Amino acid sequence: MKTVRKIILSFLLLVSVGLSVLFTTAFINRMNLPYNSEGRYFNGIVVYHEQAIEVFGIISSVFIIITIGLTYLLYRSFRKK
């Protein structure tokens, strides 16, 4: 039963790390775009809005906190005998 818990925690940690990297990369990329005075950036296909930076920052922070929590839980489960 404890092995199943470790496998589930490992899988959730892997997913959480992937989503943390994805949203943090989007956050950093969006932060570096040259927005105009209206807060928009047009790359020829898509219009990016400057307000999305805050949303990506919040989402990446949440996933980073979840990743830290899952890492702690997985560490604790390996320490127990």
N, CA, C and O atoms as a Maestro MAE file, in Angstrom:
{
 s_m_m2io_version
 :::
 2.0.0
}

f_m_ct {
 s_m_title
 :::
 protein
 m_atom[324] {
  # First column is atom index #
  i_m_mmod_type
  r_m_x_coord
  r_m_y_coord
  r_m_z_coord
  i_m_residue_number
  s_m_chain_name
  s_m_pdb_residue_name
  s_m_pdb_atom_name
  i_m_atomic_number
  :::
  1 25 0.813 -1.186 0.000 1 A "MET " " N  " 7
  2 3 0.000 0.000 0.000 1 A "MET " " CA " 6
  3 2 0.866 1.263 0.000 1 A "MET " " C  " 6
  4 15 0.540 2.258 -0.649 1 A "MET " " O  " 8
  5 25 1.967 1.200 0.738 2 A "LYS " " N  " 7
  6 3 2.842 2.368 0.796 2 A "LYS " " CA " 6
  7 2 3.567 2.585 -0.519 2 A "LYS " " C  " 6
  8 15 3.888 3.720 -0.871 2 A "LYS " " O  " 8
  9 25 3.828 1.507 -1.250 3 A "THR " " N  " 7
  10 3 4.467 1.633 -2.553 3 A "THR " " CA " 6
  11 2 3.545 2.332 -3.539 3 A "THR " " C  " 6
  12 15 3.995 3.130 -4.361 3 A "THR " " O  " 8
  13 25 2.251 2.031 -3.456 4 A "VAL " " N  " 7
  14 3 1.277 2.679 -4.339 4 A "VAL " " CA " 6
  15 2 1.238 4.173 -4.048 4 A "VAL " " C  " 6
  16 15 1.158 4.983 -4.971 4 A "VAL " " O  " 8
  17 25 1.294 4.541 -2.782 5 A "ARG " " N  " 7
  18 3 1.290 5.955 -2.422 5 A "ARG " " CA " 6
  19 2 2.523 6.661 -2.972 5 A "ARG " " C  " 6
  20 15 2.425 7.787 -3.459 5 A "ARG " " O  " 8
  21 25 3.675 6.015 -2.900 6 A "LYS " " N  " 7
  22 3 4.908 6.612 -3.427 6 A "LYS " " CA " 6
  23 2 4.824 6.789 -4.940 6 A "LYS " " C  " 6
  24 15 5.287 7.796 -5.475 6 A "LYS " " O  " 8
  25 25 4.238 5.819 -5.626 7 A "ILE " " N  " 7
  26 3 4.098 5.909 -7.079 7 A "ILE " " CA " 6
  27 2 3.150 7.044 -7.452 7 A "ILE " " C  " 6
  28 15 3.419 7.803 -8.383 7 A "ILE " " O  " 8
  29 25 2.041 7.156 -6.724 8 A "ILE " " N  " 7
  30 3 1.076 8.229 -7.004 8 A "ILE " " CA " 6
  31 2 1.699 9.588 -6.721 8 A "ILE " " C  " 6
  32 15 1.544 10.514 -7.518 8 A "ILE " " O  " 8
  33 25 2.402 9.724 -5.598 9 A "LEU " " N  " 7
  34 3 3.063 10.988 -5.287 9 A "LEU " " CA " 6
  35 2 4.126 11.339 -6.319 9 A "LEU " " C  " 6
  36 15 4.284 12.503 -6.685 9 A "LEU " " O  " 8
  37 25 4.856 10.326 -6.789 10 A "SER " " N  " 7
  38 3 5.875 10.572 -7.811 10 A "SER " " CA " 6
  39 2 5.253 11.047 -9.111 10 A "SER " " C  " 6
  40 15 5.766 11.963 -9.754 10 A "SER " " O  " 8
  41 25 4.147 10.425 -9.498 11 A "PHE " " N  " 7
  42 3 3.451 10.840 -10.716 11 A "PHE " " CA " 6
  43 2 2.908 12.260 -10.585 11 A "PHE " " C  " 6
  44 15 3.059 13.071 -11.499 11 A "PHE " " O  " 8
  45 25 2.277 12.561 -9.452 12 A "LEU " " N  " 7
  46 3 1.751 13.909 -9.232 12 A "LEU " " CA " 6
  47 2 2.860 14.947 -9.192 12 A "LEU " " C  " 6
  48 15 2.689 16.066 -9.674 12 A "LEU " " O  " 8
  49 25 3.996 14.575 -8.617 13 A "LEU " " N  " 7
  50 3 5.144 15.479 -8.591 13 A "LEU " " CA " 6
  51 2 5.654 15.746 -10.002 13 A "LEU " " C  " 6
  52 15 5.979 16.885 -10.339 13 A "LEU " " O  " 8
  53 25 5.724 14.721 -10.816 14 A "LEU " " N  " 7
  54 3 6.167 14.886 -12.199 14 A "LEU " " CA " 6
  55 2 5.235 15.806 -12.981 14 A "LEU " " C  " 6
  56 15 5.696 16.682 -13.713 14 A "LEU " " O  " 8
  57 25 3.942 15.614 -12.830 15 A "VAL " " N  " 7
  58 3 2.958 16.468 -13.508 15 A "VAL " " CA " 6
  59 2 3.066 17.903 -12.995 15 A "VAL " " C  " 6
  60 15 3.028 18.847 -13.784 15 A "VAL " " O  " 8
  61 25 3.197 18.069 -11.702 16 A "SER " " N  " 7
  62 3 3.294 19.398 -11.110 16 A "SER " " CA " 6
  63 2 4.560 20.133 -11.562 16 A "SER " " C  " 6
  64 15 4.517 21.334 -11.829 16 A "SER " " O  " 8
  65 25 5.661 19.431 -11.646 17 A "VAL " " N  " 7
  66 3 6.904 20.044 -12.121 17 A "VAL " " CA " 6
  67 2 6.745 20.479 -13.584 17 A "VAL " " C  " 6
  68 15 7.174 21.569 -13.962 17 A "VAL " " O  " 8
  69 25 6.133 19.627 -14.394 18 A "GLY " " N  " 7
  70 3 5.915 19.974 -15.793 18 A "GLY " " CA " 6
  71 2 5.041 21.208 -15.959 18 A "GLY " " C  " 6
  72 15 5.344 22.082 -16.772 18 A "GLY " " O  " 8
  73 25 3.958 21.284 -15.192 19 A "LEU " " N  " 7
  74 3 3.080 22.451 -15.276 19 A "LEU " " CA " 6
  75 2 3.755 23.702 -14.707 19 A "LEU " " C  " 6
  76 15 3.528 24.807 -15.199 19 A "LEU " " O  " 8
  77 25 4.574 23.531 -13.685 20 A "SER " " N  " 7
  78 3 5.324 24.671 -13.146 20 A "SER " " CA " 6
  79 2 6.269 25.243 -14.192 20 A "SER " " C  " 6
  80 15 6.345 26.458 -14.373 20 A "SER " " O  " 8
  81 25 6.981 24.371 -14.871 21 A "VAL " " N  " 7
  82 3 7.913 24.819 -15.911 21 A "VAL " " CA " 6
  83 2 7.155 25.470 -17.064 21 A "VAL " " C  " 6
  84 15 7.580 26.505 -17.578 21 A "VAL " " O  " 8
  85 25 6.046 24.877 -17.470 22 A "LEU " " N  " 7
  86 3 5.255 25.412 -18.570 22 A "LEU " " CA " 6
  87 2 4.737 26.818 -18.272 22 A "LEU " " C  " 6
  88 15 4.915 27.725 -19.086 22 A "LEU " " O  " 8
  89 25 4.108 27.007 -17.130 23 A "PHE " " N  " 7
  90 3 3.538 28.308 -16.806 23 A "PHE " " CA " 6
  91 2 4.599 29.342 -16.445 23 A "PHE " " C  " 6
  92 15 4.414 30.528 -16.721 23 A "PHE " " O  " 8
  93 25 5.693 28.927 -15.843 24 A "THR " " N  " 7
  94 3 6.772 29.869 -15.550 24 A "THR " " CA " 6
  95 2 7.439 30.341 -16.829 24 A "THR " " C  " 6
  96 15 7.801 31.512 -16.942 24 A "THR " " O  " 8
  97 25 7.605 29.446 -17.793 25 A "THR " " N  " 7
  98 3 8.161 29.828 -19.093 25 A "THR " " CA " 6
  99 2 7.231 30.798 -19.808 25 A "THR " " C  " 6
  100 15 7.689 31.790 -20.376 25 A "THR " " O  " 8
  101 25 5.939 30.525 -19.786 26 A "ALA " " N  " 7
  102 3 4.972 31.438 -20.405 26 A "ALA " " CA " 6
  103 2 4.993 32.790 -19.710 26 A "ALA " " C  " 6
  104 15 4.912 33.826 -20.370 26 A "ALA " " O  " 8
  105 25 5.100 32.793 -18.394 27 A "PHE " " N  " 7
  106 3 5.157 34.032 -17.621 27 A "PHE " " CA " 6
  107 2 6.377 34.867 -18.015 27 A "PHE " " C  " 6
  108 15 6.258 36.068 -18.259 27 A "PHE " " O  " 8
  109 25 7.534 34.237 -18.076 28 A "ILE " " N  " 7
  110 3 8.765 34.963 -18.420 28 A "ILE " " CA " 6
  111 2 8.731 35.439 -19.867 28 A "ILE " " C  " 6
  112 15 9.139 36.566 -20.150 28 A "ILE " " O  " 8
  113 25 8.251 34.603 -20.791 29 A "ASN " " N  " 7
  114 3 8.169 35.006 -22.192 29 A "ASN " " CA " 6
  115 2 7.218 36.182 -22.387 29 A "ASN " " C  " 6
  116 15 7.525 37.118 -23.125 29 A "ASN " " O  " 8
  117 25 6.065 36.131 -21.726 30 A "ARG " " N  " 7
  118 3 5.096 37.226 -21.845 30 A "ARG " " CA " 6
  119 2 5.613 38.510 -21.214 30 A "ARG " " C  " 6
  120 15 5.273 39.603 -21.669 30 A "ARG " " O  " 8
  121 25 6.426 38.393 -20.179 31 A "MET " " N  " 7
  122 3 6.959 39.575 -19.518 31 A "MET " " CA " 6
  123 2 7.934 40.331 -20.417 31 A "MET " " C  " 6
  124 15 8.075 41.548 -20.294 31 A "MET " " O  " 8
  125 25 8.603 39.622 -21.314 32 A "ASN " " N  " 7
  126 3 9.634 40.226 -22.146 32 A "ASN " " CA " 6
  127 2 9.131 40.734 -23.491 32 A "ASN " " C  " 6
  128 15 9.933 41.203 -24.299 32 A "ASN " " O  " 8
  129 25 7.830 40.656 -23.755 33 A "LEU " " N  " 7
  130 3 7.293 41.138 -25.027 33 A "LEU " " CA " 6
  131 2 7.218 42.665 -25.036 33 A "LEU " " C  " 6
  132 15 6.954 43.279 -24.003 33 A "LEU " " O  " 8
  133 25 7.452 43.286 -26.214 34 A "PRO " " N  " 7
  134 3 7.369 44.759 -26.308 34 A "PRO " " CA " 6
  135 2 5.918 45.212 -26.533 34 A "PRO " " C  " 6
  136 15 5.479 45.345 -27.675 34 A "PRO " " O  " 8
  137 25 5.186 45.446 -25.455 35 A "TYR " " N  " 7
  138 3 3.792 45.874 -25.551 35 A "TYR " " CA " 6
  139 2 3.720 47.342 -25.943 35 A "TYR " " C  " 6
  140 15 4.621 48.121 -25.631 35 A "TYR " " O  " 8
  141 25 2.621 47.724 -26.641 36 A "ASN " " N  " 7
  142 3 2.427 49.131 -26.984 36 A "ASN " " CA " 6
  143 2 1.756 49.855 -25.829 36 A "ASN " " C  " 6
  144 15 1.587 49.283 -24.752 36 A "ASN " " O  " 8
  145 25 1.368 51.118 -26.043 37 A "SER " " N  " 7
  146 3 0.791 51.923 -24.966 37 A "SER " " CA " 6
  147 2 -0.572 51.402 -24.519 37 A "SER " " C  " 6
  148 15 -1.012 51.719 -23.414 37 A "SER " " O  " 8
  149 25 -1.245 50.616 -25.344 38 A "GLU " " N  " 7
  150 3 -2.543 50.036 -24.984 38 A "GLU " " CA " 6
  151 2 -2.400 48.685 -24.277 38 A "GLU " " C  " 6
  152 15 -3.400 48.093 -23.871 38 A "GLU " " O  " 8
  153 25 -1.192 48.205 -24.130 39 A "GLY " " N  " 7
  154 3 -0.954 46.947 -23.447 39 A "GLY " " CA " 6
  155 2 -1.140 45.738 -24.348 39 A "GLY " " C  " 6
  156 15 -1.500 44.659 -23.878 39 A "GLY " " O  " 8
  157 25 -0.899 45.915 -25.636 40 A "ARG " " N  " 7
  158 3 -1.059 44.815 -26.590 40 A "ARG " " CA " 6
  159 2 0.227 44.613 -27.389 40 A "ARG " " C  " 6
  160 15 0.993 45.549 -27.622 40 A "ARG " " O  " 8
  161 25 0.437 43.378 -27.795 41 A "TYR " " N  " 7
  162 3 1.549 43.028 -28.682 41 A "TYR " " CA " 6
  163 2 0.988 42.144 -29.787 41 A "TYR " " C  " 6
  164 15 0.347 41.130 -29.513 41 A "TYR " " O  " 8
  165 25 1.233 42.532 -31.045 42 A "PHE " " N  " 7
  166 3 0.749 41.775 -32.192 42 A "PHE " " CA " 6
  167 2 1.955 41.216 -32.932 42 A "PHE " " C  " 6
  168 15 2.820 41.969 -33.379 42 A "PHE " " O  " 8
  169 25 2.012 39.879 -33.061 43 A "ASN " " N  " 7
  170 3 3.157 39.259 -33.726 43 A "ASN " " CA " 6
  171 2 2.866 38.872 -35.165 43 A "ASN " " C  " 6
  172 15 3.656 38.156 -35.780 43 A "ASN " " O  " 8
  173 25 1.761 39.325 -35.709 44 A "GLY " " N  " 7
  174 3 1.391 38.999 -37.082 44 A "GLY " " CA " 6
  175 2 0.267 37.995 -37.154 44 A "GLY " " C  " 6
  176 15 -0.431 37.917 -38.165 44 A "GLY " " O  " 8
  177 25 0.078 37.223 -36.097 45 A "ILE " " N  " 7
  178 3 -0.983 36.209 -36.060 45 A "ILE " " CA " 6
  179 2 -1.857 36.383 -34.826 45 A "ILE " " C  " 6
  180 15 -3.084 36.349 -34.918 45 A "ILE " " O  " 8
  181 25 -1.228 36.569 -33.680 46 A "VAL " " N  " 7
  182 3 -1.935 36.591 -32.400 46 A "VAL " " CA " 6
  183 2 -1.691 37.921 -31.699 46 A "VAL " " C  " 6
  184 15 -0.595 38.477 -31.769 46 A "VAL " " O  " 8
  185 25 -2.722 38.429 -31.020 47 A "VAL " " N  " 7
  186 3 -2.585 39.622 -30.178 47 A "VAL " " CA " 6
  187 2 -2.433 39.160 -28.733 47 A "VAL " " C  " 6
  188 15 -3.301 38.470 -28.197 47 A "VAL " " O  " 8
  189 25 -1.323 39.546 -28.108 48 A "TYR " " N  " 7
  190 3 -1.068 39.221 -26.705 48 A "TYR " " CA " 6
  191 2 -1.395 40.434 -25.855 48 A "TYR " " C  " 6
  192 15 -1.044 41.559 -26.209 48 A "TYR " " O  " 8
  193 25 -2.071 40.207 -24.726 49 A "HIS " " N  " 7
  194 3 -2.441 41.285 -23.819 49 A "HIS " " CA " 6
  195 2 -1.541 41.276 -22.597 49 A "HIS " " C  " 6
  196 15 -1.185 40.221 -22.072 49 A "HIS " " O  " 8
  197 25 -1.185 42.460 -22.163 50 A "GLU " " N  " 7
  198 3 -0.261 42.593 -21.042 50 A "GLU " " CA " 6
  199 2 -0.863 42.114 -19.722 50 A "GLU " " C  " 6
  200 15 -0.127 41.726 -18.814 50 A "GLU " " O  " 8
  201 25 -2.183 42.136 -19.606 51 A "GLN " " N  " 7
  202 3 -2.841 41.727 -18.369 51 A "GLN " " CA " 6
  203 2 -2.673 40.234 -18.088 51 A "GLN " " C  " 6
  204 15 -2.834 39.805 -16.946 51 A "GLN " " O  " 8
  205 25 -2.356 39.448 -19.093 52 A "ALA " " N  " 7
  206 3 -2.188 38.006 -18.909 52 A "ALA " " CA " 6
  207 2 -0.931 37.673 -18.105 52 A "ALA " " C  " 6
  208 15 -0.804 36.560 -17.594 52 A "ALA " " O  " 8
  209 25 -0.008 38.618 -17.988 53 A "ILE " " N  " 7
  210 3 1.223 38.376 -17.238 53 A "ILE " " CA " 6
  211 2 0.897 38.020 -15.786 53 A "ILE " " C  " 6
  212 15 1.478 37.095 -15.218 53 A "ILE " " O  " 8
  213 25 -0.032 38.759 -15.199 54 A "GLU " " N  " 7
  214 3 -0.385 38.518 -13.797 54 A "GLU " " CA " 6
  215 2 -1.009 37.137 -13.613 54 A "GLU " " C  " 6
  216 15 -0.725 36.450 -12.632 54 A "GLU " " O  " 8
  217 25 -1.855 36.735 -14.551 55 A "VAL " " N  " 7
  218 3 -2.519 35.428 -14.459 55 A "VAL " " CA " 6
  219 2 -1.496 34.304 -14.543 55 A "VAL " " C  " 6
  220 15 -1.537 33.364 -13.749 55 A "VAL " " O  " 8
  221 25 -0.575 34.395 -15.506 56 A "PHE " " N  " 7
  222 3 0.463 33.369 -15.625 56 A "PHE " " CA " 6
  223 2 1.367 33.351 -14.394 56 A "PHE " " C  " 6
  224 15 1.823 32.284 -13.984 56 A "PHE " " O  " 8
  225 25 1.632 34.506 -13.802 57 A "GLY " " N  " 7
  226 3 2.443 34.563 -12.587 57 A "GLY " " CA " 6
  227 2 1.767 33.880 -11.415 57 A "GLY " " C  " 6
  228 15 2.408 33.152 -10.657 57 A "GLY " " O  " 8
  229 25 0.466 34.117 -11.264 58 A "ILE " " N  " 7
  230 3 -0.288 33.495 -10.164 58 A "ILE " " CA " 6
  231 2 -0.356 31.983 -10.352 58 A "ILE " " C  " 6
  232 15 -0.137 31.225 -9.407 58 A "ILE " " O  " 8
  233 25 -0.662 31.547 -11.576 59 A "ILE " " N  " 7
  234 3 -0.766 30.107 -11.838 59 A "ILE " " CA " 6
  235 2 0.576 29.417 -11.619 59 A "ILE " " C  " 6
  236 15 0.631 28.337 -11.029 59 A "ILE " " O  " 8
  237 25 1.662 30.037 -12.092 60 A "SER " " N  " 7
  238 3 2.976 29.407 -11.893 60 A "SER " " CA " 6
  239 2 3.351 29.370 -10.420 60 A "SER " " C  " 6
  240 15 3.975 28.409 -9.971 60 A "SER " " O  " 8
  241 25 2.983 30.400 -9.655 61 A "SER " " N  " 7
  242 3 3.260 30.395 -8.213 61 A "SER " " CA " 6
  243 2 2.505 29.273 -7.511 61 A "SER " " C  " 6
  244 15 3.054 28.598 -6.641 61 A "SER " " O  " 8
  245 25 1.249 29.078 -7.892 62 A "VAL " " N  " 7
  246 3 0.446 28.009 -7.288 62 A "VAL " " CA " 6
  247 2 1.072 26.648 -7.574 62 A "VAL " " C  " 6
  248 15 1.180 25.815 -6.674 62 A "VAL " " O  " 8
  249 25 1.484 26.413 -8.821 63 A "PHE " " N  " 7
  250 3 2.078 25.117 -9.150 63 A "PHE " " CA " 6
  251 2 3.443 24.929 -8.498 63 A "PHE " " C  " 6
  252 15 3.814 23.801 -8.172 63 A "PHE " " O  " 8
  253 25 4.189 25.999 -8.302 64 A "ILE " " N  " 7
  254 3 5.470 25.882 -7.599 64 A "ILE " " CA " 6
  255 2 5.238 25.503 -6.143 64 A "ILE " " C  " 6
  256 15 5.973 24.684 -5.592 64 A "ILE " " O  " 8
  257 25 4.226 26.089 -5.516 65 A "ILE " " N  " 7
  258 3 3.894 25.747 -4.129 65 A "ILE " " CA " 6
  259 2 3.428 24.293 -4.037 65 A "ILE " " C  " 6
  260 15 3.810 23.575 -3.113 65 A "ILE " " O  " 8
  261 25 2.605 23.860 -4.991 66 A "ILE " " N  " 7
  262 3 2.160 22.463 -5.015 66 A "ILE " " CA " 6
  263 2 3.352 21.522 -5.188 66 A "ILE " " C  " 6
  264 15 3.418 20.473 -4.546 66 A "ILE " " O  " 8
  265 25 4.289 21.898 -6.052 67 A "THR " " N  " 7
  266 3 5.490 21.080 -6.270 67 A "THR " " CA " 6
  267 2 6.312 20.959 -4.996 67 A "THR " " C  " 6
  268 15 6.795 19.875 -4.669 67 A "THR " " O  " 8
  269 25 6.473 22.059 -4.280 68 A "ILE " " N  " 7
  270 3 7.220 22.021 -3.023 68 A "ILE " " CA " 6
  271 2 6.519 21.123 -2.010 68 A "ILE " " C  " 6
  272 15 7.168 20.336 -1.322 68 A "ILE " " O  " 8
  273 25 5.204 21.238 -1.918 69 A "GLY " " N  " 7
  274 3 4.445 20.398 -0.987 69 A "GLY " " CA " 6
  275 2 4.536 18.923 -1.326 69 A "GLY " " C  " 6
  276 15 4.714 18.089 -0.438 69 A "GLY " " O  " 8
  277 25 4.414 18.593 -2.612 70 A "LEU " " N  " 7
  278 3 4.514 17.186 -3.020 70 A "LEU " " CA " 6
  279 2 5.920 16.644 -2.806 70 A "LEU " " C  " 6
  280 15 6.091 15.479 -2.446 70 A "LEU " " O  " 8
  281 25 6.918 17.479 -3.026 71 A "THR " " N  " 7
  282 3 8.297 17.056 -2.774 71 A "THR " " CA " 6
  283 2 8.487 16.728 -1.296 71 A "THR " " C  " 6
  284 15 9.127 15.735 -0.950 71 A "THR " " O  " 8
  285 25 7.930 17.564 -0.432 72 A "TYR " " N  " 7
  286 3 8.027 17.307 1.010 72 A "TYR " " CA " 6
  287 2 7.315 16.005 1.388 72 A "TYR " " C  " 6
  288 15 7.847 15.202 2.155 72 A "TYR " " O  " 8
  289 25 6.106 15.800 0.845 73 A "LEU " " N  " 7
  290 3 5.376 14.573 1.150 73 A "LEU " " CA " 6
  291 2 6.105 13.329 0.659 73 A "LEU " " C  " 6
  292 15 6.144 12.313 1.354 73 A "LEU " " O  " 8
  293 25 6.679 13.405 -0.528 74 A "LEU " " N  " 7
  294 3 7.418 12.268 -1.068 74 A "LEU " " CA " 6
  295 2 8.685 12.012 -0.251 74 A "LEU " " C  " 6
  296 15 9.036 10.860 0.004 74 A "LEU " " O  " 8
  297 25 9.361 13.068 0.155 75 A "TYR " " N  " 7
  298 3 10.545 12.928 1.000 75 A "TYR " " CA " 6
  299 2 10.187 12.254 2.324 75 A "TYR " " C  " 6
  300 15 10.894 11.362 2.792 75 A "TYR " " O  " 8
  301 25 9.073 12.699 2.919 76 A "ARG " " N  " 7
  302 3 8.622 12.108 4.175 76 A "ARG " " CA " 6
  303 2 8.252 10.642 4.025 76 A "ARG " " C  " 6
  304 15 8.514 9.837 4.918 76 A "ARG " " O  " 8
  305 25 7.644 10.293 2.894 77 A "SER " " N  " 7
  306 3 7.252 8.896 2.700 77 A "SER " " CA " 6
  307 2 8.474 7.986 2.489 77 A "SER " " C  " 6
  308 15 8.425 6.806 2.838 77 A "SER " " O  " 8
  309 25 9.554 8.511 1.932 78 A "PHE " " N  " 7
  310 3 10.766 7.710 1.775 78 A "PHE " " CA " 6
  311 2 11.552 7.621 3.078 78 A "PHE " " C  " 6
  312 15 12.278 6.650 3.291 78 A "PHE " " O  " 8
  313 25 11.420 8.612 3.946 79 A "ARG " " N  " 7
  314 3 12.128 8.596 5.212 79 A "ARG " " CA " 6
  315 2 11.513 7.604 6.209 79 A "ARG " " C  " 6
  316 15 12.224 7.016 7.024 79 A "ARG " " O  " 8
  317 25 10.208 7.425 6.138 80 A "LYS " " N  " 7
  318 3 9.542 6.491 7.059 80 A "LYS " " CA " 6
  319 2 9.855 5.058 6.675 80 A "LYS " " C  " 6
  320 15 9.972 4.722 5.496 80 A "LYS " " O  " 8
  321 25 9.989 4.223 7.690 81 A "LYS " " N  " 7
  322 3 10.286 2.820 7.419 81 A "LYS " " CA " 6
  323 2 9.208 1.944 7.963 81 A "LYS " " C  " 6
  324 15 9.280 0.722 7.832 81 A "LYS " " O  " 8
  :::
 }
 m_bond[323] {
  # First column is bond index #
  i_m_from
  i_m_to
  i_m_order
  :::
  1 1 2 1
  2 2 3 1
  3 3 4 2
  4 3 5 1
  5 5 6 1
  6 6 7 1
  7 7 8 2
  8 7 9 1
  9 9 10 1
  10 10 11 1
  11 11 12 2
  12 11 13 1
  13 13 14 1
  14 14 15 1
  15 15 16 2
  16 15 17 1
  17 17 18 1
  18 18 19 1
  19 19 20 2
  20 19 21 1
  21 21 22 1
  22 22 23 1
  23 23 24 2
  24 23 25 1
  25 25 26 1
  26 26 27 1
  27 27 28 2
  28 27 29 1
  29 29 30 1
  30 30 31 1
  31 31 32 2
  32 31 33 1
  33 33 34 1
  34 34 35 1
  35 35 36 2
  36 35 37 1
  37 37 38 1
  38 38 39 1
  39 39 40 2
  40 39 41 1
  41 41 42 1
  42 42 43 1
  43 43 44 2
  44 43 45 1
  45 45 46 1
  46 46 47 1
  47 47 48 2
  48 47 49 1
  49 49 50 1
  50 50 51 1
  51 51 52 2
  52 51 53 1
  53 53 54 1
  54 54 55 1
  55 55 56 2
  56 55 57 1
  57 57 58 1
  58 58 59 1
  59 59 60 2
  60 59 61 1
  61 61 62 1
  62 62 63 1
  63 63 64 2
  64 63 65 1
  65 65 66 1
  66 66 67 1
  67 67 68 2
  68 67 69 1
  69 69 70 1
  70 70 71 1
  71 71 72 2
  72 71 73 1
  73 73 74 1
  74 74 75 1
  75 75 76 2
  76 75 77 1
  77 77 78 1
  78 78 79 1
  79 79 80 2
  80 79 81 1
  81 81 82 1
  82 82 83 1
  83 83 84 2
  84 83 85 1
  85 85 86 1
  86 86 87 1
  87 87 88 2
  88 87 89 1
  89 89 90 1
  90 90 91 1
  91 91 92 2
  92 91 93 1
  93 93 94 1
  94 94 95 1
  95 95 96 2
  96 95 97 1
  97 97 98 1
  98 98 99 1
  99 99 100 2
  100 99 101 1
  101 101 102 1
  102 102 103 1
  103 103 104 2
  104 103 105 1
  105 105 106 1
  106 106 107 1
  107 107 108 2
  108 107 109 1
  109 109 110 1
  110 110 111 1
  111 111 112 2
  112 111 113 1
  113 113 114 1
  114 114 115 1
  115 115 116 2
  116 115 117 1
  117 117 118 1
  118 118 119 1
  119 119 120 2
  120 119 121 1
  121 121 122 1
  122 122 123 1
  123 123 124 2
  124 123 125 1
  125 125 126 1
  126 126 127 1
  127 127 128 2
  128 127 129 1
  129 129 130 1
  130 130 131 1
  131 131 132 2
  132 131 133 1
  133 133 134 1
  134 134 135 1
  135 135 136 2
  136 135 137 1
  137 137 138 1
  138 138 139 1
  139 139 140 2
  140 139 141 1
  141 141 142 1
  142 142 143 1
  143 143 144 2
  144 143 145 1
  145 145 146 1
  146 146 147 1
  147 147 148 2
  148 147 149 1
  149 149 150 1
  150 150 151 1
  151 151 152 2
  152 151 153 1
  153 153 154 1
  154 154 155 1
  155 155 156 2
  156 155 157 1
  157 157 158 1
  158 158 159 1
  159 159 160 2
  160 159 161 1
  161 161 162 1
  162 162 163 1
  163 163 164 2
  164 163 165 1
  165 165 166 1
  166 166 167 1
  167 167 168 2
  168 167 169 1
  169 169 170 1
  170 170 171 1
  171 171 172 2
  172 171 173 1
  173 173 174 1
  174 174 175 1
  175 175 176 2
  176 175 177 1
  177 177 178 1
  178 178 179 1
  179 179 180 2
  180 179 181 1
  181 181 182 1
  182 182 183 1
  183 183 184 2
  184 183 185 1
  185 185 186 1
  186 186 187 1
  187 187 188 2
  188 187 189 1
  189 189 190 1
  190 190 191 1
  191 191 192 2
  192 191 193 1
  193 193 194 1
  194 194 195 1
  195 195 196 2
  196 195 197 1
  197 197 198 1
  198 198 199 1
  199 199 200 2
  200 199 201 1
  201 201 202 1
  202 202 203 1
  203 203 204 2
  204 203 205 1
  205 205 206 1
  206 206 207 1
  207 207 208 2
  208 207 209 1
  209 209 210 1
  210 210 211 1
  211 211 212 2
  212 211 213 1
  213 213 214 1
  214 214 215 1
  215 215 216 2
  216 215 217 1
  217 217 218 1
  218 218 219 1
  219 219 220 2
  220 219 221 1
  221 221 222 1
  222 222 223 1
  223 223 224 2
  224 223 225 1
  225 225 226 1
  226 226 227 1
  227 227 228 2
  228 227 229 1
  229 229 230 1
  230 230 231 1
  231 231 232 2
  232 231 233 1
  233 233 234 1
  234 234 235 1
  235 235 236 2
  236 235 237 1
  237 237 238 1
  238 238 239 1
  239 239 240 2
  240 239 241 1
  241 241 242 1
  242 242 243 1
  243 243 244 2
  244 243 245 1
  245 245 246 1
  246 246 247 1
  247 247 248 2
  248 247 249 1
  249 249 250 1
  250 250 251 1
  251 251 252 2
  252 251 253 1
  253 253 254 1
  254 254 255 1
  255 255 256 2
  256 255 257 1
  257 257 258 1
  258 258 259 1
  259 259 260 2
  260 259 261 1
  261 261 262 1
  262 262 263 1
  263 263 264 2
  264 263 265 1
  265 265 266 1
  266 266 267 1
  267 267 268 2
  268 267 269 1
  269 269 270 1
  270 270 271 1
  271 271 272 2
  272 271 273 1
  273 273 274 1
  274 274 275 1
  275 275 276 2
  276 275 277 1
  277 277 278 1
  278 278 279 1
  279 279 280 2
  280 279 281 1
  281 281 282 1
  282 282 283 1
  283 283 284 2
  284 283 285 1
  285 285 286 1
  286 286 287 1
  287 287 288 2
  288 287 289 1
  289 289 290 1
  290 290 291 1
  291 291 292 2
  292 291 293 1
  293 293 294 1
  294 294 295 1
  295 295 296 2
  296 295 297 1
  297 297 298 1
  298 298 299 1
  299 299 300 2
  300 299 301 1
  301 301 302 1
  302 302 303 1
  303 303 304 2
  304 303 305 1
  305 305 306 1
  306 306 307 1
  307 307 308 2
  308 307 309 1
  309 309 310 1
  310 310 311 1
  311 311 312 2
  312 311 313 1
  313 313 314 1
  314 314 315 1
  315 315 316 2
  316 315 317 1
  317 317 318 1
  318 318 319 1
  319 319 320 2
  320 319 321 1
  321 321 322 1
  322 322 323 1
  323 323 324 2
  :::
 }
}
